[in-house]
Structure formats: C-alpha cells, structure tokens
Amino acid sequence: MKYLYEHIDTIKIRPSLYVGSSRISDLYIYLNGYQTALRDLKFTEKTLLPLPFWFFHEYVAQKFDYYESTSGWCNMILDQVEHDEQKGFNLFYLLFDEFKKLKIDKSFLAYIGDSQRKFHFSDKAPKKLIGYDLNAREPLFKDPLKVYYVRLSNLKKYNGYIAIVQNSDEYILERKIFRDEKDVLNYFKSYFGNDIFNWQTYNVENINFDELN
C-alpha cells in the first residue's frame, strides 16, 4: 500500500495534474485505474498496516453508520456533502488521513485442528462458486492452518475487527471491518464450527505476512 498511499498524498497537492480536477468522482475513477495497474504489476501487501485501500469502503461505511459498504466510499462521502464534488474531495482527504492512522489495538490467533478442518470441508460450511456454474462449489480455504483476528484502534465509534485465515501457502483477508468481536467470531464459526478455538493473544504492532509460520 506504500506506493498507492504516497501517490494519493501527492494528488492532494496538485489534483489537476493527475486527476484533471478536484472532483471526488474523478478521483474515484482515477484511483480505481491506479489500483488495477498495481494488481496487473503483481504488487501485493506484505503487512496488514497500512490497511489495503479497499478497506476504506468499510471505514467510511462505519464512520457514517451505513449498514454495508456496497455503495462505495465515493457515493457515501457525496451523500454527506449534498453531492458537492469539491466538498467531497476535501472530505475524502480528511477521512483518508484518519484511515491511515488506524493501529492494531489487540490481536489473537488460534490453530485449526482436525475437527475444525473436517467441518470446513463438510457440507455444513459455506462454499465458494467455481466459475459460472451455480452448482459447482468448493471450500473457501484450501488448507487452513491458523486464524487471526485484529482489533483496530482510532475508529471513532467502533473498535472494528479484521479477520485473517492462513493457508499453507498464503493468507486471506476477509474484506470487511467487523463491528464487534461477536461478529468476527461468528464469521470463523461459520467456516470452522462451534468448537473453536483456544485463542491466544498475539501482541504485535503490525503483522508481516511473509513472517507468518
């Protein structure tokens, strides 16, 4: 996220040079294209913080008490400023500065045992679609070893929680900021059953995904 966040800060200084205007809608379109380019170039997050930018949708939704973030940060911000594009642009940067300051308050980990793994590969756990065949489904996590959840600080109204599942060769971040601890624990229970887990405190200032083992 370093490259993207530094670029967003640079845009603030001379928006017309990069975006062509100080309209939040133009900024939104530009940043979507920039992120697509980063994905095409295989840029990946090495650490949890700063949070991947797609969590900004969730942050804005919680900030303004939206039930969900599906309308996107641009539309939610515009709703707050009566669809004034310039005011929306300015509000974006106020919120973005807050978002960048999110820290890990507490974190926890648990190991996936045989019973949790058996539940996950059974018909009881939710499955993801394979391609476009609605009847073709597979487990969401191919080889789950550990799970983590992180409580964030600096959120104004909610602490906020992030869920992480570690497979044998990758990590998976759930693209959601859970509003309370019960919600994030229920997320894990839906995939791994009710006999979960012996949670251990995992005290770190950041999580380096390359070092998870």
C-alpha positions as a Python dict, from the first residue, in 0.01 Angstrom:
ca = {
    (1, 'M'): (0, 0, 0),
    (2, 'K'): (300, 231, 36),
    (3, 'Y'): (302, 323, -334),
    (4, 'L'): (-71, 389, -350),
    (5, 'Y'): (-87, 589, -28),
    (6, 'E'): (210, 804, -120),
    (7, 'H'): (51, 869, -458),
    (8, 'I'): (-281, 967, -300),
    (9, 'D'): (-96, 1219, -82),
    (10, 'T'): (80, 1355, -392),
    (11, 'I'): (-251, 1400, -573),
    (12, 'K'): (-376, 1621, -290),
    (13, 'I'): (-103, 1876, -366),
    (14, 'R'): (-175, 1905, -740),
    (15, 'P'): (-500, 1723, -820),
    (16, 'S'): (-540, 1881, -1165),
    (17, 'L'): (-204, 1737, -1273),
    (18, 'Y'): (-308, 1378, -1201),
    (19, 'V'): (-687, 1365, -1189),
    (20, 'G'): (-772, 1665, -1402),
    (21, 'S'): (-992, 1828, -1138),
    (22, 'S'): (-1076, 1847, -768),
    (23, 'R'): (-1390, 1638, -810),
    (24, 'I'): (-1423, 1334, -587),
    (25, 'S'): (-1587, 1133, -867),
    (26, 'D'): (-1286, 1192, -1092),
    (27, 'L'): (-1055, 1093, -806),
    (28, 'Y'): (-1254, 773, -753),
    (29, 'I'): (-1226, 673, -1119),
    (30, 'Y'): (-856, 757, -1127),
    (31, 'L'): (-777, 555, -812),
    (32, 'N'): (-969, 254, -945),
    (33, 'G'): (-749, 261, -1255),
    (34, 'Y'): (-433, 306, -1050),
    (35, 'Q'): (-518, 9, -829),
    (36, 'T'): (-588, -205, -1136),
    (37, 'A'): (-242, -120, -1266),
    (38, 'L'): (-84, -218, -933),
    (39, 'R'): (-264, -553, -942),
    (40, 'D'): (-153, -614, -1300),
    (41, 'L'): (205, -544, -1191),
    (42, 'K'): (164, -800, -909),
    (43, 'F'): (205, -556, -621),
    (44, 'T'): (86, -729, -304),
    (45, 'E'): (59, -626, 60),
    (46, 'K'): (342, -754, 280),
    (47, 'T'): (197, -622, 605),
    (48, 'L'): (-150, -568, 747),
    (49, 'L'): (-87, -199, 812),
    (50, 'P'): (-145, 30, 646),
    (51, 'L'): (-468, -149, 563),
    (52, 'P'): (-533, -235, 197),
    (53, 'F'): (-720, 55, 40),
    (54, 'W'): (-1034, -147, -28),
    (55, 'F'): (-1095, -138, 350),
    (56, 'F'): (-1159, 234, 305),
    (57, 'H'): (-1510, 145, 181),
    (58, 'E'): (-1572, -25, 516),
    (59, 'Y'): (-1419, 258, 715),
    (60, 'V'): (-1642, 520, 551),
    (61, 'A'): (-1950, 299, 597),
    (62, 'Q'): (-1885, 269, 970),
    (63, 'K'): (-1798, 637, 1001),
    (64, 'F'): (-2140, 738, 869),
    (65, 'D'): (-2342, 446, 1009),
    (66, 'Y'): (-2417, 270, 681),
    (67, 'Y'): (-2532, -89, 722),
    (68, 'E'): (-2291, -202, 450),
    (69, 'S'): (-2033, -53, 215),
    (70, 'T'): (-2166, -171, -121),
    (71, 'S'): (-2241, 181, -250),
    (72, 'G'): (-1869, 262, -230),
    (73, 'W'): (-1676, 533, -48),
    (74, 'C'): (-1733, 793, -319),
    (75, 'N'): (-2113, 775, -305),
    (76, 'M'): (-2119, 760, 74),
    (77, 'I'): (-1900, 1069, 101),
    (78, 'L'): (-2106, 1258, -158),
    (79, 'D'): (-2417, 1184, 47),
    (80, 'Q'): (-2261, 1375, 338),
    (81, 'V'): (-2196, 1692, 136),
    (82, 'E'): (-2517, 1713, -70),
    (83, 'H'): (-2327, 1580, -372),
    (84, 'D'): (-2090, 1876, -386),
    (85, 'E'): (-1789, 1733, -573),
    (86, 'Q'): (-1532, 1979, -433),
    (87, 'K'): (-1651, 1935, -75),
    (88, 'G'): (-1650, 1561, -130),
    (89, 'F'): (-1289, 1578, -248),
    (90, 'N'): (-1189, 1768, 67),
    (91, 'L'): (-1382, 1530, 293),
    (92, 'F'): (-1215, 1232, 128),
    (93, 'Y'): (-875, 1356, 238),
    (94, 'L'): (-992, 1420, 595),
    (95, 'L'): (-1121, 1063, 616),
    (96, 'F'): (-819, 919, 440),
    (97, 'D'): (-587, 1083, 695),
    (98, 'E'): (-789, 918, 973),
    (99, 'F'): (-786, 585, 794),
    (100, 'K'): (-407, 584, 761),
    (101, 'K'): (-374, 625, 1139),
    (102, 'L'): (-554, 300, 1224),
    (103, 'K'): (-343, 85, 1455),
    (104, 'I'): (-357, -266, 1599),
    (105, 'D'): (-501, -245, 1948),
    (106, 'K'): (-507, -621, 2016),
    (107, 'S'): (-467, -933, 1808),
    (108, 'F'): (-542, -1301, 1862),
    (109, 'L'): (-459, -1629, 1691),
    (110, 'A'): (-584, -1986, 1703),
    (111, 'Y'): (-474, -2307, 1534),
    (112, 'I'): (-707, -2504, 1310),
    (113, 'G'): (-747, -2856, 1446),
    (114, 'D'): (-875, -3172, 1282),
    (115, 'S'): (-1235, -3114, 1391),
    (116, 'Q'): (-1240, -2758, 1253),
    (117, 'R'): (-1081, -2873, 928),
    (118, 'K'): (-1335, -3156, 896),
    (119, 'F'): (-1621, -2907, 946),
    (120, 'H'): (-1477, -2670, 687),
    (121, 'F'): (-1463, -2940, 418),
    (122, 'S'): (-1809, -3071, 502),
    (123, 'D'): (-2141, -2955, 357),
    (124, 'K'): (-2207, -2756, 676),
    (125, 'A'): (-1963, -2476, 590),
    (126, 'P'): (-2028, -2210, 321),
    (127, 'K'): (-1862, -2277, -14),
    (128, 'K'): (-1743, -2052, -296),
    (129, 'L'): (-1853, -2081, -657),
    (130, 'I'): (-1626, -2234, -920),
    (131, 'G'): (-1657, -2029, -1238),
    (132, 'Y'): (-2014, -1960, -1351),
    (133, 'D'): (-2168, -2295, -1262),
    (134, 'L'): (-2401, -2232, -967),
    (135, 'N'): (-2382, -2598, -873),
    (136, 'A'): (-2002, -2616, -872),
    (137, 'R'): (-1864, -2513, -535),
    (138, 'E'): (-1552, -2569, -327),
    (139, 'P'): (-1427, -2480, 23),
    (140, 'L'): (-1318, -2120, 60),
    (141, 'F'): (-987, -2212, 223),
    (142, 'K'): (-788, -2492, 64),
    (143, 'D'): (-552, -2574, 352),
    (144, 'P'): (-635, -2366, 662),
    (145, 'L'): (-374, -2375, 938),
    (146, 'K'): (-436, -2073, 1160),
    (147, 'V'): (-683, -1791, 1205),
    (148, 'Y'): (-622, -1442, 1336),
    (149, 'Y'): (-838, -1151, 1429),
    (150, 'V'): (-722, -799, 1495),
    (151, 'R'): (-892, -520, 1686),
    (152, 'L'): (-825, -177, 1541),
    (153, 'S'): (-790, 149, 1732),
    (154, 'N'): (-864, 507, 1626),
    (155, 'L'): (-1207, 427, 1487),
    (156, 'K'): (-1442, 691, 1624),
    (157, 'K'): (-1747, 481, 1700),
    (158, 'Y'): (-1641, 117, 1674),
    (159, 'N'): (-1320, -63, 1755),
    (160, 'G'): (-1352, -268, 1438),
    (161, 'Y'): (-1208, -614, 1374),
    (162, 'I'): (-1021, -770, 1083),
    (163, 'A'): (-1030, -1147, 1011),
    (164, 'I'): (-735, -1335, 860),
    (165, 'V'): (-708, -1702, 761),
    (166, 'Q'): (-366, -1852, 698),
    (167, 'N'): (-339, -2134, 447),
    (168, 'S'): (-22, -2337, 399),
    (169, 'D'): (100, -2107, 121),
    (170, 'E'): (-100, -1784, 152),
    (171, 'Y'): (-305, -1562, 377),
    (172, 'I'): (-660, -1446, 311),
    (173, 'L'): (-805, -1122, 445),
    (174, 'E'): (-1183, -1103, 471),
    (175, 'R'): (-1278, -775, 301),
    (176, 'K'): (-1478, -643, 591),
    (177, 'I'): (-1430, -446, 910),
    (178, 'F'): (-1644, -635, 1161),
    (179, 'R'): (-1820, -403, 1402),
    (180, 'D'): (-1779, -608, 1717),
    (181, 'E'): (-1597, -913, 1847),
    (182, 'K'): (-1904, -1134, 1835),
    (183, 'D'): (-1939, -1075, 1461),
    (184, 'V'): (-1583, -1172, 1378),
    (185, 'L'): (-1603, -1484, 1595),
    (186, 'N'): (-1930, -1585, 1426),
    (187, 'Y'): (-1755, -1545, 1090),
    (188, 'F'): (-1495, -1803, 1193),
    (189, 'K'): (-1760, -2032, 1340),
    (190, 'S'): (-1949, -2035, 1010),
    (191, 'Y'): (-1645, -2184, 837),
    (192, 'F'): (-1491, -2395, 1113),
    (193, 'G'): (-1774, -2488, 1350),
    (194, 'N'): (-1864, -2405, 1707),
    (195, 'D'): (-1580, -2588, 1882),
    (196, 'I'): (-1343, -2306, 1801),
    (197, 'F'): (-1081, -2216, 1938),
    (198, 'N'): (-821, -2180, 2206),
    (199, 'W'): (-747, -1818, 2128),
    (200, 'Q'): (-404, -1685, 2219),
    (201, 'T'): (-304, -1322, 2249),
    (202, 'Y'): (-74, -1222, 1965),
    (203, 'N'): (81, -891, 2063),
    (204, 'V'): (230, -712, 1764),
    (205, 'E'): (227, -357, 1626),
    (206, 'N'): (189, -491, 1274),
    (207, 'I'): (150, -828, 1100),
    (208, 'N'): (410, -921, 841),
    (209, 'F'): (253, -1183, 616),
    (210, 'D'): (590, -1310, 498),
    (211, 'E'): (675, -1399, 857),
    (212, 'L'): (358, -1590, 944),
    (213, 'N'): (451, -1952, 1000),
}
